Amino acid sequence: MEEIMVPNYDEGTIRTLDWQEHIRKRPGMYIGKLGDGTASDDGIYVLLKEVLDNSVDEFMMGFGKKILVEIDQEKVLVRDYGRGIPLGKLDDVVSKMNTGAKYDSKVFKKSVGLNGVGIKAVNALSSDFTIKAVREGVAKVIHFSKGIKTGEEDFTGLEEPNGTIVTFEPDQTVFKKYHYISDFVVNMIKNYTFLNSGLVIEFNGEKYHSKNGLRDLLEENMDHDSIYPIIHLRGEDIEVAITHGNQYGEDYYSFVNGQHTSQGGTHLQAFREVLVKTIRDFYKKDFDPSDIRASIVAAISIKVEEPVFESQTKTKLGSKDIGPDGPSVRTHVANFLQKELDNFLHKNPDTSAVLLRRIQESERERKAITGIKKLAKDRAKKSNLHNKKLRDCRVHFDEIKQPRYEESSLFITEGDSASGSITKSRDVNTQAVFSLRGKPLNTFGLTKKVVYENEEFNLLQAALNIEESIDDLRYNKVIIATDADVDGMHIRLLLITFFLQFFPELVRKGHVYILQTPLFRVRDKQKTFYCYSESEKQTAIHKLKGKPEITRFKGLGEISPDEFKNFIGDDIRLDQVMMKKHESISQMLEYYMGKNTPERQDFIIENLYVEKDEVA
């Protein structure tokens, strides 16, 4: 029998890492995923947010009404006009763990930053990091590289305003091939201004501010008309904005101490529950919660003393109480909402009448498809047992205890050959495959009944587990994987239409992606290049000596499983499906997916002529 070698476990195997070593070795613990900047929660935006949080905290304490943000390619500058970090502690606050003023709740009573880790993570994960503090004409500047101090300077007699200036450049050995997307940065900045009336943030010369808080936020983010004017309520340490539309799904924006809690938490859970109770009590009817919340668009912001989040990235609130001596989060939300929303509905009978009709419409539609839903569920269960449409993975997004749950993905493919290639080359732990049979139905203008009547959509909905709530989503990334031809593009559009029509929050929350696969393989006997565009193909040809072999991939099924591993592994190329804030879902779907709309015909004709002119 072959002897198994067991590594030694002794004093020599125990290591103590410096703070910067630990952050660089385990960046996910501090900033979540790394990414390349193509998703709004990629690490480079978390770095920016960590710096901005400190500046916003200064504003919340009453110091500095303006913050300057500049991004020039990879280099970022954030300058506030607050009090400036005490000069004698400037080095410590960016390079010593467990150091910061936010342990003193009297100085930063309800701040976003909790323990001073964030700015240190920015320092450690930047190839160049400089911090400057100005206080009453005296300044100190300290330079770092990857968390290692490289120099410092002191200045006196300055006429420069007080404040803190941070410049950093994310390390390209950590964040590979990254770039900042302005839309993501602007959205982050706008959220800060919505939550902090009076704050002005200037980004690359453009100024952003808000007078009406969460009401401005809803008006900015809604892509459809509300059926009644936004209900905007403000109280001590709490603010809410509520309206309904005619879209499917529920859309929420939640914040704690100015931090966007994109995954919700105890405050959002309380809001959803108390909203139902308040409306039931007002109308004195036991409405189903789903009918009350159907088509809702709402925002809630609360302030909590010493908040507890479920991760360093602060995207989900875990606090049970408002503060050490305060009520529970649920009681705080309930006391405010039950009083203020009830008062508002009594004082605004036109709004309460419209809301009642919307609830009743949702109730009628829900009851109309109840029987269909039961048959569809039975069919889904039976189909999952007897066919191979879904090749599931082992780790899922809703299983928070799993260490790799954020990596869970579902590839939606068309045809047996394409799904077969992905199935054979996937990571069975985190990558699932759902196979479509032909082109899906164009769902534009149809009611949700079609989701249950159409077998493909019913099975897809069951696979994603999103019928009741997007919170139950089983995969973090829903990846549309179709051929790079006209038919493949059409299937993409039909699937995106389905999601936008019935599950728009799936797109809004950044879960939907398009898989990019290579169009060409260029190789000789020594090297192989996979090229995603004509320009990449030409570059590859010039890199190879002699006459290379060039293969044009016409479909996913033509790519062997061994090759496919290169395209869905660590180097996977994904384009996130994003909605720009000014775009209306209903108008966009009408334009692209409506039946022979004149506007679309005009667009095609005009661009056809342009293309002919260019060719000529």
DOLUMFI-894538 format. One record per residue (C-alpha): x, y, z; residue number from 1. Coordinates in Angstrom, 3 decimals, always signed. Layout:
<rs>
R        X        Y        Z num
R        X        Y        Z NUM
...
</rs>
This chain:
<rs>
R        X        Y        Z num
R   +0.000   +0.000   +0.000   1
R   +1.310   +3.416   -0.962   2
R   +2.257   +5.506   +2.044   3
R   +0.321   +8.761   +2.392   4
R   +2.488  +11.746   +3.220   5
R   +0.925  +13.987   +5.876   6
R   +2.288  +17.560   +6.110   7
R   +3.920  +18.512   +9.372   8
R   +1.785  +20.479  +11.810   9
R   +4.160  +22.252  +14.195  10
R   +5.217  +25.730  +15.307  11
R   +6.683  +26.409  +11.887  12
R   +3.265  +26.136  +10.216  13
R   +1.750  +28.914  +12.348  14
R   +1.990  +32.391  +10.785  15
R   +0.993  +35.868  +11.889  16
R   +0.238  +38.145   +8.975  17
R   +0.690  +41.902   +8.998  18
R   -2.592  +43.790   +8.558  19
R   -1.912  +44.622   +4.922  20
R   -0.841  +41.055   +4.156  21
R   -4.086  +39.697   +5.547  22
R   -6.235  +42.130   +3.569  23
R   -4.372  +41.376   +0.349  24
R   -4.488  +37.636   +0.971  25
R   -8.195  +37.611   +1.888  26
R   -9.693  +40.695   +0.163  27
R  -13.136  +39.107   -0.011  28
R  -13.448  +39.357   +3.775  29
R  -13.167  +43.130   +3.527  30
R  -14.679  +44.217   +0.223  31
R  -16.675  +41.252   -1.048  32
R  -15.922  +40.185   -4.617  33
R  -13.124  +41.693   -6.705  34
R  -14.565  +41.946  -10.221  35
R  -13.431  +44.195  -13.053  36
R  -15.834  +47.109  -12.663  37
R  -18.594  +45.767  -14.929  38
R  -20.913  +45.120  -11.947  39
R  -22.056  +47.760   -9.495  40
R  -20.907  +45.765   -6.449  41
R  -17.391  +45.045   -7.746  42
R  -14.532  +45.790   -5.384  43
R  -13.324  +49.021   -6.978  44
R  -16.681  +50.647   -6.144  45
R  -16.494  +49.328   -2.584  46
R  -13.105  +51.057   -2.224  47
R  -14.641  +54.330   -3.393  48
R  -17.589  +53.850   -1.061  49
R  -15.362  +53.220   +1.954  50
R  -13.599  +56.552   +1.404  51
R  -16.853  +58.400   +0.714  52
R  -18.462  +56.937   +3.852  53
R  -15.933  +58.752   +6.024  54
R  -16.560  +62.055   +4.262  55
R  -20.340  +61.640   +4.478  56
R  -20.028  +60.865   +8.197  57
R  -18.327  +64.258   +8.622  58
R  -21.286  +65.926   +6.883  59
R  -23.749  +64.022   +9.091  60
R  -21.947  +65.396  +12.136  61
R  -22.407  +68.929  +10.764  62
R  -19.036  +69.578   +9.119  63
R  -18.456  +70.151   +5.412  64
R  -21.373  +70.549   +2.999  65
R  -19.404  +69.615   -0.100  66
R  -17.453  +66.541   -1.240  67
R  -15.320  +66.489   -4.375  68
R  -14.872  +63.234   -6.338  69
R  -12.635  +62.894   -9.378  70
R  -11.889  +59.727  -11.339  71
R   -9.349  +59.855  -14.152  72
R   -9.068  +56.367  -15.635  73
R   -7.772  +54.308  -12.683  74
R   -6.905  +57.160  -10.301  75
R   -9.494  +58.302   -7.735  76
R   -9.583  +61.463   -5.620  77
R  -12.034  +62.179   -2.786  78
R  -11.812  +65.523   -0.973  79
R  -14.133  +66.619   +1.832  80
R  -14.322  +69.904   +3.715  81
R  -14.880  +68.512   +7.176  82
R  -12.694  +68.883  +10.244  83
R   -9.762  +66.933   +8.856  84
R   -8.343  +63.845  +10.570  85
R   -6.234  +64.783  +13.633  86
R   -2.711  +65.022  +12.213  87
R   -1.014  +63.036  +14.955  88
R   -3.231  +60.037  +14.227  89
R   -3.313  +60.278  +10.431  90
R   -0.888  +57.373   +9.980  91
R   -2.696  +55.182  +12.507  92
R   -6.199  +55.549  +11.073  93
R   -5.123  +54.215   +7.668  94
R   -2.550  +51.639   +8.760  95
R   -3.425  +50.270  +12.205  96
R   -6.323  +47.894  +12.631  97
R   -8.885  +48.645  +15.339  98
R   -8.056  +52.353  +15.196  99
R  -10.653  +55.066  +14.570 100
R  -12.901  +57.722  +16.116 101
R  -16.085  +55.743  +15.539 102
R  -15.646  +53.731  +18.688 103
R  -16.597  +56.978  +20.459 104
R  -20.347  +57.138  +19.819 105
R  -20.445  +60.754  +21.040 106
R  -18.245  +61.849  +18.137 107
R  -19.848  +59.668  +15.443 108
R  -23.168  +58.666  +16.985 109
R  -24.878  +57.221  +13.898 110
R  -22.143  +56.793  +11.331 111
R  -21.743  +54.436   +8.390 112
R  -18.166  +53.366   +9.142 113
R  -17.986  +51.197  +12.226 114
R  -14.494  +50.041  +12.993 115
R  -12.029  +51.817  +10.733 116
R  -11.348  +48.729   +8.624 117
R  -12.649  +50.181   +5.346 118
R  -10.045  +52.878   +4.737 119
R   -7.276  +50.423   +5.653 120
R   -8.599  +47.998   +3.035 121
R   -8.427  +50.804   +0.447 122
R   -4.831  +51.455   +1.485 123
R   -3.767  +47.803   +1.334 124
R   -5.472  +47.130   -2.010 125
R   -4.104  +50.217   -3.805 126
R   -0.826  +50.387   -5.703 127
R   -0.689  +54.076   -4.742 128
R   -2.514  +55.568   -1.758 129
R   -2.070  +59.093   -0.410 130
R   -3.938  +60.736   +2.432 131
R   -3.764  +64.394   +3.372 132
R   -5.375  +66.103   +6.345 133
R   -5.669  +69.880   +6.706 134
R   -6.490  +71.498  +10.058 135
R   -6.296  +75.269  +10.605 136
R   -3.522  +75.912   +8.078 137
R   -1.420  +72.883   +9.077 138
R   -1.319  +69.701   +6.993 139
R   +0.237  +66.248   +6.891 140
R   +0.548  +64.056   +3.809 141
R   +1.409  +60.339   +3.947 142
R   +2.089  +58.086   +0.946 143
R   +1.621  +54.298   +0.777 144
R   +1.950  +51.518   -1.755 145
R   +0.027  +48.291   -1.134 146
R   -0.300  +49.289   +2.512 147
R   +3.427  +49.965   +2.974 148
R   +4.365  +53.507   +3.935 149
R   +6.659  +55.164   +1.370 150
R   +6.937  +58.729   +2.650 151
R   +5.331  +61.681   +4.393 152
R   +5.444  +65.493   +4.448 153
R   +4.332  +68.224   +6.835 154
R   +3.116  +71.688   +5.845 155
R   +2.384  +74.863   +7.771 156
R   +0.994  +78.272   +6.906 157
R   -1.499  +76.948   +4.377 158
R   -4.568  +78.888   +3.293 159
R   -6.253  +75.663   +2.213 160
R   -9.684  +74.842   +3.761 161
R   -9.896  +72.151   +6.441 162
R  -10.691  +68.615   +5.358 163
R   -9.338  +65.266   +4.267 164
R   -8.064  +64.396   +0.773 165
R   -7.602  +60.770   -0.282 166
R   -6.186  +59.685   -3.625 167
R   -5.796  +56.037   -4.546 168
R   -5.291  +53.741   -7.499 169
R   -6.624  +50.177   -7.114 170
R   -3.860  +47.623   -7.528 171
R   -4.058  +46.060  -10.982 172
R   -2.517  +42.853   -9.698 173
R   -5.611  +42.457   -7.479 174
R   -8.292  +44.042   -9.697 175
R   -7.334  +42.763  -13.128 176
R   -8.288  +44.695  -16.276 177
R  -10.685  +46.874  -14.312 178
R  -12.313  +50.161  -15.238 179
R  -14.779  +52.489  -13.541 180
R  -18.208  +52.899  -15.144 181
R  -19.547  +56.400  -14.551 182
R  -23.195  +55.273  -14.291 183
R  -22.383  +53.147  -11.230 184
R  -20.434  +55.972   -9.595 185
R  -23.196  +58.502  -10.276 186
R  -25.823  +56.162   -8.859 187
R  -23.778  +55.752   -5.662 188
R  -23.289  +59.509   -5.368 189
R  -26.971  +60.244   -5.931 190
R  -27.913  +57.816   -3.162 191
R  -25.655  +59.721   -0.774 192
R  -27.338  +63.016   -1.695 193
R  -30.861  +61.583   -1.439 194
R  -30.075  +60.467   +2.093 195
R  -28.366  +63.711   +3.095 196
R  -30.372  +66.769   +2.083 197
R  -28.052  +69.755   +1.814 198
R  -25.000  +67.711   +0.835 199
R  -23.403  +68.576   -2.513 200
R  -21.161  +66.003   -4.198 201
R  -19.268  +67.127   -7.265 202
R  -18.143  +64.296   -9.555 203
R  -15.846  +65.150  -12.454 204
R  -17.306  +68.658  -12.647 205
R  -20.990  +67.683  -12.294 206
R  -22.781  +68.623   -9.065 207
R  -25.396  +66.427   -7.389 208
R  -27.715  +67.346   -4.532 209
R  -31.258  +66.665   -3.322 210
R  -33.942  +68.773   -1.653 211
R  -36.651  +66.167   -1.167 212
R  -34.712  +63.110   -0.034 213
R  -36.375  +59.762   -0.701 214
R  -39.081  +61.337   -2.834 215
R  -36.352  +62.470   -5.218 216
R  -34.868  +58.979   -5.083 217
R  -38.107  +57.307   -6.182 218
R  -38.702  +59.860   -8.927 219
R  -35.131  +59.327  -10.145 220
R  -35.309  +55.540  -10.159 221
R  -38.875  +54.839  -11.307 222
R  -39.030  +53.793  -14.946 223
R  -42.837  +53.987  -15.127 224
R  -45.561  +56.327  -13.945 225
R  -46.887  +55.974  -10.417 226
R  -50.651  +55.564  -10.072 227
R  -50.812  +58.080   -7.216 228
R  -48.451  +60.822   -5.956 229
R  -45.531  +59.566   -3.893 230
R  -46.316  +59.333   -0.168 231
R  -43.332  +60.943   +1.560 232
R  -43.114  +60.680   +5.348 233
R  -40.338  +61.933   +7.630 234
R  -39.770  +61.376  +11.339 235
R  -36.965  +61.267  +13.865 236
R  -34.237  +59.007  +12.449 237
R  -36.651  +57.528   +9.883 238
R  -37.903  +58.465   +6.409 239
R  -40.064  +56.541   +3.947 240
R  -41.424  +57.083   +0.436 241
R  -44.139  +54.869   -1.042 242
R  -46.074  +54.548   -4.286 243
R  -47.497  +51.883   -6.609 244
R  -47.317  +51.394  -10.343 245
R  -48.710  +48.912  -12.858 246
R  -45.573  +46.820  -13.192 247
R  -45.047  +43.346  -11.759 248
R  -42.906  +42.720   -8.706 249
R  -41.872  +44.721   -5.665 250
R  -39.129  +47.337   -5.751 251
R  -37.437  +48.543   -2.558 252
R  -34.554  +50.841   -1.689 253
R  -33.362  +50.563   +1.897 254
R  -30.729  +52.541   +3.789 255
R  -29.136  +52.596   +7.229 256
R  -27.157  +55.666   +8.318 257
R  -26.887  +56.650   +4.667 258
R  -25.584  +53.222   +3.629 259
R  -27.472  +51.495   +0.804 260
R  -28.419  +48.095   +2.240 261
R  -29.000  +46.423   -1.113 262
R  -29.784  +43.088   +0.567 263
R  -32.231  +44.656   +3.019 264
R  -32.203  +43.414   +6.597 265
R  -34.246  +43.855   +9.753 266
R  -35.476  +47.353   +8.836 267
R  -36.788  +46.350   +5.400 268
R  -38.378  +43.195   +6.763 269
R  -40.163  +45.284   +9.406 270
R  -41.275  +47.818   +6.799 271
R  -42.827  +45.159   +4.538 272
R  -44.669  +43.538   +7.453 273
R  -45.881  +46.775   +9.076 274
R  -47.017  +48.180   +5.719 275
R  -49.371  +45.208   +5.303 276
R  -50.773  +45.556   +8.821 277
R  -51.283  +49.314   +8.496 278
R  -53.151  +49.033   +5.187 279
R  -55.268  +46.130   +6.442 280
R  -56.222  +48.156   +9.508 281
R  -57.007  +51.272   +7.460 282
R  -59.335  +49.502   +4.997 283
R  -60.548  +47.042   +7.645 284
R  -60.020  +44.178   +5.213 285
R  -57.773  +41.136   +5.515 286
R  -56.012  +41.564   +2.170 287
R  -53.372  +39.067   +1.133 288
R  -49.886  +40.570   +1.682 289
R  -48.936  +39.873   -1.940 290
R  -51.891  +41.939   -3.177 291
R  -50.936  +44.900   -0.972 292
R  -47.292  +44.847   -2.004 293
R  -47.803  +44.002   -5.682 294
R  -46.313  +46.723   -7.918 295
R  -45.029  +48.713   -4.938 296
R  -42.036  +51.028   -5.229 297
R  -40.788  +52.170   -1.835 298
R  -37.766  +53.443   +0.052 299
R  -36.933  +53.410   +3.738 300
R  -34.061  +55.057   +5.556 301
R  -33.355  +54.735   +9.266 302
R  -30.546  +55.780  +11.569 303
R  -29.193  +53.301  +14.077 304
R  -26.666  +53.713  +16.848 305
R  -23.762  +51.283  +16.409 306
R  -25.433  +49.301  +13.585 307
R  -24.577  +45.641  +13.092 308
R  -24.276  +44.501   +9.490 309
R  -23.996  +40.925   +8.288 310
R  -20.771  +41.587   +6.369 311
R  -17.967  +44.157   +6.098 312
R  -19.554  +45.449   +2.866 313
R  -22.606  +46.544   +4.940 314
R  -25.280  +45.460   +2.450 315
R  -27.638  +43.822   +4.992 316
R  -28.632  +45.135   +8.414 317
R  -28.576  +42.629  +11.243 318
R  -29.337  +44.993  +14.159 319
R  -32.357  +44.127  +16.259 320
R  -32.414  +47.448  +18.134 321
R  -32.119  +51.133  +17.203 322
R  -29.497  +51.664  +19.917 323
R  -28.342  +50.445  +23.341 324
R  -31.205  +52.298  +25.033 325
R  -33.663  +52.427  +22.149 326
R  -36.592  +50.283  +20.951 327
R  -36.294  +47.393  +18.533 328
R  -35.977  +48.201  +14.846 329
R  -39.392  +46.669  +14.227 330
R  -41.044  +48.718  +16.994 331
R  -39.408  +51.908  +15.736 332
R  -40.638  +51.302  +12.170 333
R  -44.087  +50.200  +13.366 334
R  -44.629  +53.185  +15.678 335
R  -43.785  +55.601  +12.879 336
R  -45.479  +53.929   +9.912 337
R  -48.722  +52.937  +11.615 338
R  -49.293  +56.490  +12.783 339
R  -48.022  +58.534   +9.841 340
R  -49.247  +56.361   +6.963 341
R  -52.671  +55.953   +8.547 342
R  -52.907  +59.734   +9.019 343
R  -51.845  +60.336   +5.424 344
R  -54.441  +57.961   +3.970 345
R  -57.189  +59.568   +6.061 346
R  -56.171  +63.061   +4.941 347
R  -55.783  +62.079   +1.254 348
R  -58.919  +60.162   +0.208 349
R  -58.058  +60.361   -3.509 350
R  -54.802  +58.491   -2.902 351
R  -56.418  +55.927   -0.596 352
R  -59.122  +55.258   -3.220 353
R  -56.545  +54.658   -5.984 354
R  -54.505  +52.398   -3.693 355
R  -57.616  +50.369   -2.835 356
R  -58.407  +49.818   -6.517 357
R  -54.814  +48.706   -7.172 358
R  -54.977  +46.153   -4.337 359
R  -58.312  +44.836   -5.607 360
R  -56.956  +44.513   -9.160 361
R  -54.022  +42.468   -7.869 362
R  -56.422  +40.321   -5.870 363
R  -58.588  +39.605   -8.924 364
R  -55.589  +38.686  -11.069 365
R  -54.133  +36.461   -8.353 366
R  -57.411  +34.579   -7.928 367
R  -57.853  +34.240  -11.698 368
R  -54.608  +32.301  -12.033 369
R  -54.826  +30.283   -8.797 370
R  -56.048  +27.162  -10.572 371
R  -53.505  +27.548  -13.355 372
R  -50.720  +27.956  -10.777 373
R  -51.626  +24.668   -9.086 374
R  -51.529  +22.776  -12.359 375
R  -48.285  +24.527  -13.314 376
R  -46.630  +23.648   -9.989 377
R  -47.608  +20.008  -10.359 378
R  -46.264  +20.010  -13.905 379
R  -43.023  +21.656  -12.776 380
R  -42.454  +19.069  -10.063 381
R  -43.175  +16.233  -12.460 382
R  -40.974  +17.723  -15.175 383
R  -38.052  +18.231  -12.823 384
R  -38.215  +14.564  -11.930 385
R  -38.465  +13.224  -15.463 386
R  -36.536  +15.523  -17.751 387
R  -33.102  +17.079  -17.884 388
R  -33.990  +20.706  -18.516 389
R  -32.239  +21.703  -15.301 390
R  -28.801  +20.371  -14.420 391
R  -28.497  +21.835  -10.969 392
R  -25.405  +22.792   -8.984 393
R  -24.612  +22.002   -5.354 394
R  -24.291  +25.530   -3.938 395
R  -27.113  +28.054   -4.167 396
R  -27.498  +31.781   -3.590 397
R  -30.152  +31.384   -0.894 398
R  -27.915  +29.147   +1.189 399
R  -26.069  +31.884   +3.060 400
R  -23.997  +29.429   +5.098 401
R  -22.316  +28.080   +1.969 402
R  -18.891  +29.709   +1.482 403
R  -19.263  +30.013   -2.314 404
R  -22.948  +30.928   -2.541 405
R  -22.250  +34.246   -4.317 406
R  -20.578  +32.320   -7.136 407
R  -23.747  +30.324   -7.917 408
R  -24.839  +30.764  -11.537 409
R  -27.518  +29.439  -13.865 410
R  -26.690  +29.278  -17.587 411
R  -29.796  +29.493  -19.795 412
R  -29.008  +27.843  -23.124 413
R  -30.908  +26.910  -26.266 414
R  -30.586  +23.434  -27.762 415
R  -29.050  +20.168  -26.622 416
R  -25.598  +20.687  -28.169 417
R  -24.963  +24.024  -26.444 418
R  -26.289  +22.870  -23.079 419
R  -24.278  +19.670  -23.437 420
R  -21.006  +21.542  -23.931 421
R  -21.600  +23.767  -20.905 422
R  -22.819  +20.870  -18.755 423
R  -19.684  +18.847  -19.423 424
R  -17.300  +21.738  -18.754 425
R  -19.034  +23.544  -15.862 426
R  -18.123  +23.629  -12.188 427
R  -20.778  +21.320  -10.748 428
R  -20.510  +23.035   -7.369 429
R  -21.548  +26.506   -8.478 430
R  -22.775  +26.368  -12.100 431
R  -26.193  +25.063  -13.144 432
R  -27.598  +24.747  -16.689 433
R  -31.181  +25.221  -17.915 434
R  -31.912  +24.142  -21.487 435
R  -34.570  +25.888  -23.553 436
R  -36.470  +24.144  -26.327 437
R  -36.427  +26.530  -29.257 438
R  -37.220  +30.233  -29.137 439
R  -39.261  +31.362  -26.126 440
R  -42.517  +33.269  -26.444 441
R  -42.567  +37.052  -26.787 442
R  -44.293  +37.994  -23.517 443
R  -44.593  +41.720  -24.111 444
R  -48.099  +42.937  -23.252 445
R  -49.168  +39.599  -21.787 446
R  -50.359  +39.026  -18.231 447
R  -48.579  +36.884  -15.671 448
R  -50.956  +34.037  -16.471 449
R  -48.664  +33.164  -19.390 450
R  -45.845  +32.367  -16.938 451
R  -47.852  +29.416  -15.684 452
R  -49.462  +28.413  -18.988 453
R  -46.156  +28.288  -20.869 454
R  -44.176  +25.210  -19.854 455
R  -40.766  +26.714  -20.599 456
R  -41.368  +29.825  -18.508 457
R  -43.029  +27.867  -15.738 458
R  -40.056  +25.528  -15.437 459
R  -37.586  +28.427  -15.630 460
R  -39.452  +30.277  -12.885 461
R  -39.418  +27.117  -10.777 462
R  -35.694  +26.628  -11.376 463
R  -34.952  +30.201  -10.283 464
R  -37.407  +29.914   -7.366 465
R  -38.671  +33.476   -7.831 466
R  -42.447  +33.010   -7.951 467
R  -43.088  +34.284   -4.422 468
R  -40.155  +36.658   -3.985 469
R  -36.823  +37.482   -5.565 470
R  -35.367  +37.035   -2.064 471
R  -35.710  +33.288   -2.699 472
R  -33.535  +33.420   -5.845 473
R  -31.355  +30.297   -6.010 474
R  -28.580  +31.703   -8.218 475
R  -26.678  +34.958   -7.863 476
R  -26.049  +35.191  -11.603 477
R  -28.613  +34.308  -14.257 478
R  -26.525  +34.017  -17.420 479
R  -28.082  +33.979  -20.880 480
R  -25.806  +31.821  -23.025 481
R  -26.855  +31.879  -26.685 482
R  -25.102  +31.767  -30.032 483
R  -23.565  +34.997  -31.319 484
R  -25.845  +35.113  -34.365 485
R  -29.207  +36.653  -35.247 486
R  -31.202  +33.798  -33.704 487
R  -29.101  +33.941  -30.543 488
R  -29.611  +37.686  -30.256 489
R  -33.360  +37.204  -30.698 490
R  -33.473  +34.629  -27.899 491
R  -31.581  +37.044  -25.645 492
R  -34.156  +39.744  -26.312 493
R  -37.055  +37.389  -25.649 494
R  -35.586  +36.241  -22.321 495
R  -34.758  +39.790  -21.218 496
R  -38.315  +40.800  -22.171 497
R  -39.667  +37.987  -19.980 498
R  -37.590  +39.094  -16.993 499
R  -38.365  +42.808  -17.430 500
R  -42.072  +42.120  -17.914 501
R  -42.636  +39.868  -14.901 502
R  -39.524  +39.957  -12.699 503
R  -37.966  +43.405  -13.285 504
R  -36.179  +43.419   -9.924 505
R  -34.058  +40.511  -11.205 506
R  -32.535  +42.971  -13.691 507
R  -32.575  +46.010  -11.405 508
R  -30.635  +44.163   -8.719 509
R  -27.967  +43.133  -11.226 510
R  -28.550  +39.375  -11.410 511
R  -28.920  +39.024  -15.219 512
R  -25.875  +38.671  -17.484 513
R  -24.984  +37.835  -21.081 514
R  -22.225  +35.276  -21.646 515
R  -19.616  +36.397  -24.142 516
R  -18.003  +33.533  -26.031 517
R  -15.183  +33.828  -28.587 518
R  -15.991  +34.293  -32.244 519
R  -12.608  +33.053  -33.486 520
R   -9.803  +30.705  -32.551 521
R   -6.412  +31.700  -33.969 522
R   -3.545  +29.273  -33.451 523
R   -0.318  +27.773  -34.693 524
R   +1.654  +24.847  -33.319 525
R   +2.910  +26.844  -30.327 526
R   +0.110  +29.224  -29.268 527
R   -3.682  +29.521  -29.300 528
R   -5.669  +32.750  -29.017 529
R   -9.423  +32.996  -28.480 530
R  -10.769  +36.223  -29.952 531
R  -14.034  +37.966  -29.130 532
R  -13.959  +40.495  -31.960 533
R  -12.498  +41.132  -35.391 534
R   -9.878  +43.479  -33.901 535
R   -8.766  +40.818  -31.400 536
R   -8.479  +38.356  -34.288 537
R   -6.226  +40.710  -36.252 538
R   -4.053  +41.310  -33.173 539
R   -3.676  +37.553  -32.674 540
R   -2.739  +36.996  -36.310 541
R   +0.079  +39.557  -36.016 542
R   +1.377  +37.867  -32.856 543
R   +1.787  +34.495  -34.575 544
R   +4.494  +33.759  -37.064 545
R   +3.593  +32.230  -40.366 546
R   +0.072  +31.476  -41.526 547
R   -2.115  +30.624  -38.519 548
R   -5.176  +28.376  -38.490 549
R   -8.331  +30.492  -38.038 550
R  -11.596  +28.916  -36.899 551
R  -14.904  +30.826  -36.806 552
R  -17.198  +29.498  -34.078 553
R  -20.732  +29.587  -35.447 554
R  -22.432  +28.313  -32.299 555
R  -21.835  +27.223  -28.722 556
R  -22.355  +23.599  -29.720 557
R  -19.280  +23.770  -31.964 558
R  -16.995  +24.537  -29.030 559
R  -15.725  +21.384  -27.376 560
R  -16.232  +20.947  -23.612 561
R  -12.463  +21.055  -23.059 562
R  -12.309  +24.460  -24.736 563
R  -15.473  +25.682  -23.049 564
R  -13.758  +25.385  -19.668 565
R  -11.624  +28.363  -20.697 566
R  -14.691  +30.558  -21.221 567
R  -16.777  +29.844  -18.112 568
R  -13.979  +29.618  -15.557 569
R  -11.912  +32.318  -13.892 570
R  -11.642  +34.301  -17.142 571
R  -15.381  +34.253  -17.906 572
R  -16.570  +37.328  -19.792 573
R  -19.981  +38.566  -18.736 574
R  -21.946  +41.655  -19.726 575
R  -24.348  +42.712  -16.989 576
R  -27.827  +43.620  -18.227 577
R  -28.415  +47.118  -16.866 578
R  -31.286  +49.569  -16.952 579
R  -30.308  +53.207  -17.194 580
R  -32.222  +55.298  -14.681 581
R  -34.000  +57.415  -17.283 582
R  -35.240  +54.405  -19.276 583
R  -38.841  +53.254  -18.944 584
R  -39.321  +49.484  -19.097 585
R  -42.762  +49.783  -20.674 586
R  -41.594  +52.278  -23.319 587
R  -38.466  +50.285  -24.095 588
R  -40.375  +47.002  -24.476 589
R  -42.994  +48.705  -26.633 590
R  -40.227  +50.071  -28.881 591
R  -38.215  +46.850  -29.267 592
R  -40.784  +44.113  -28.765 593
R  -44.085  +45.707  -29.809 594
R  -45.755  +44.693  -33.061 595
R  -44.272  +46.689  -35.948 596
R  -43.994  +49.980  -34.127 597
R  -43.469  +52.911  -36.566 598
R  -40.591  +54.253  -34.460 599
R  -38.689  +50.976  -34.778 600
R  -39.328  +50.817  -38.514 601
R  -38.014  +54.369  -38.922 602
R  -34.928  +53.533  -36.858 603
R  -34.131  +50.476  -38.994 604
R  -34.635  +52.366  -42.257 605
R  -32.534  +55.351  -41.160 606
R  -29.674  +53.179  -39.932 607
R  -29.849  +50.975  -43.008 608
R  -29.234  +54.048  -45.167 609
R  -26.365  +55.134  -42.936 610
R  -24.771  +51.720  -43.268 611
R  -25.150  +51.815  -47.055 612
R  -23.562  +55.279  -47.202 613
R  -20.626  +54.104  -45.086 614
R  -20.112  +51.067  -47.313 615
R  -20.284  +53.254  -50.420 616
</rs>
